[in-house]
Each structure stands twice: as structure tokens, then as C-alpha cells.
Amino acid sequence: MSTTHDTTDQAQQLIQFIRDEMPLAHAMDVQLIHSDDDMLSLLAPLAPNVNDKGCAFGGSLVSLMTLSGWALVEMALRRYGHDCDVFVAESSVRYLSPMWQDFRSEARLAADASWTTFFNTLTTRGRARIEVACVVPGDHGKPAATLSARFVAKRRD
């Protein structure tokens, strides 16, 4: 069983991989805030993600949410030793209020999603999908943006 320190190190390595391999993530200055079995949170500073109005660019909000959801799934696969390609198959975003400061995304499994079902399907079929819910927290505990996404993992062998 991995420790919290091991999980954080693995998550930091994954975020460094994302920054190295995805130029957009590097340009956005994506940073890890937190990672555990149930949630992964990323931060993006406002300065490289600002729009013409001085608030966070909507494309940066959806990109950060997509990256945090993808990383949540990728971390689970790595934790259980599965070598898979992960991609977003479908997503729906809602922009609820502007962000005038640095922003973060929190990714969790959707309410009706299950890691157990996901991994059982992956073992049986070599491919599985899972629903992830992401939020950019805004002022007074209200979401500034939300993303509902379906991620697919396909075994590489």
C-alpha cells in the first residue's frame, strides 16, 4: 500500500509529465495542489490564463478541469499497475461566474461512478470508461465552472 508521501510524489511526477508533454499545460503554468484516492486538485495562476476582460479565459477553465479529471483517472490506473491510454470521450461544461484571481480545479468521480466497476470492466474487456465531475470553486463556496466528463482507458497491450 502506498503512503500519502508516495501518492504526492507520484502525482507531482504526473503533473511534471503533463507540463513537459502538453505545451498548453506548461503555458498555463499548471501546478498540483492535492492528490489522493478520491480527489485531485490543480492550480493555474491568472496571469497566463487571462482574457481580454481581465478574468480567467474560459478555455483555461475547461482545460484545467479536463486535465484534473484526466490526471485523477491516470493516477488511479498507475496506482493499480495498469498501463493504459486515457482520453476524454465526452464532456459538458458550465461557466457560472468569472474568476478574477488564480483558480483551481477539483476532480472527483461522479456520484454514480465506481472505481470497482471501472477496473472490473478494464480487466475483462481491456477498455473501460468512467464519469468524472470537476469544479472550479468560486466566491462564497459557489462553483465558478463545472465539467462533467467521461474518460476512457484502453489497455496499451
Residue pairs with C-beta under 8 A, 6 or more apart in sequence:
2 10
2 79
4 36
7 35
7 36
7 37
7 75
7 79
8 32
8 35
10 35
10 75
10 78
10 79
11 32
11 35
11 40
11 71
11 75
12 32
14 71
14 74
14 75
14 78
15 30
15 31
15 32
15 42
15 71
18 25
18 30
18 67
18 71
19 25
19 26
19 30
20 26
22 67
24 63
25 63
25 67
27 48
28 44
28 48
28 49
28 60
28 63
28 64
29 44
29 45
29 47
29 48
30 42
30 43
30 44
30 64
30 67
31 42
31 43
31 44
32 40
32 41
32 42
32 43
33 41
33 42
33 43
33 104
34 40
34 41
35 41
35 71
35 75
37 76
37 79
38 108
38 109
39 72
39 106
39 107
39 108
40 68
40 71
40 72
40 75
40 106
40 107
41 68
41 104
41 105
41 106
41 107
42 64
42 67
42 68
42 71
42 104
42 105
43 102
43 103
43 104
44 56
44 60
44 64
44 102
44 103
44 104
44 105
45 102
46 55
46 56
46 99
46 100
46 101
46 102
46 103
49 56
49 57
49 60
49 103
50 56
50 57
51 57
51 58
53 98
54 100
55 98
55 99
55 100
56 98
56 99
56 100
56 103
58 95
58 145
61 93
61 95
61 99
61 103
61 105
61 136
61 144
61 145
62 91
62 93
62 145
62 147
64 103
64 104
64 105
64 136
65 93
65 105
65 107
65 134
65 135
65 136
65 145
65 146
65 147
65 149
66 88
66 91
66 134
66 147
66 149
67 105
68 105
68 106
68 107
68 134
69 88
69 107
69 132
69 134
69 147
69 149
69 151
70 86
70 87
70 88
70 151
71 107
72 107
72 108
72 109
72 132
73 86
73 130
73 132
73 151
73 153
74 86
76 115
76 118
77 83
77 84
77 86
77 153
80 119
82 119
82 122
82 153
82 155
83 155
83 156
83 157
84 122
84 153
84 154
84 155
84 156
85 153
85 154
85 156
86 151
86 152
86 153
87 151
87 152
88 149
88 150
88 151
88 152
89 129
89 150
89 151
89 152
90 149
90 150
91 147
91 148
91 149
91 150
92 147
92 148
92 149
93 145
93 146
93 147
94 145
94 146
94 147
95 144
95 145
96 138
96 142
96 143
96 144
96 145
96 146
97 138
97 139
97 142
97 144
98 144
99 136
99 138
99 144
99 145
103 136
103 144
104 136
104 137
105 134
105 135
105 136
105 147
106 134
106 135
106 137
107 132
107 133
107 134
108 132
108 133
108 134
109 115
109 130
109 131
109 132
109 133
110 130
110 131
110 132
110 133
110 148
111 133
112 131
113 130
113 131
113 132
115 130
118 128
118 129
118 130
118 153
119 128
121 127
121 128
121 129
122 128
122 153
122 155
126 154
126 155
126 157
127 152
127 153
127 154
127 155
128 152
128 153
129 150
129 151
129 152
129 153
130 150
130 151
130 153
131 148
131 149
131 150
132 148
132 149
132 150
132 151
133 146
133 147
133 148
134 146
134 147
134 148
134 149
135 143
135 145
135 146
135 147
136 143
136 144
136 145
136 146
137 143
137 144
138 144
138 145
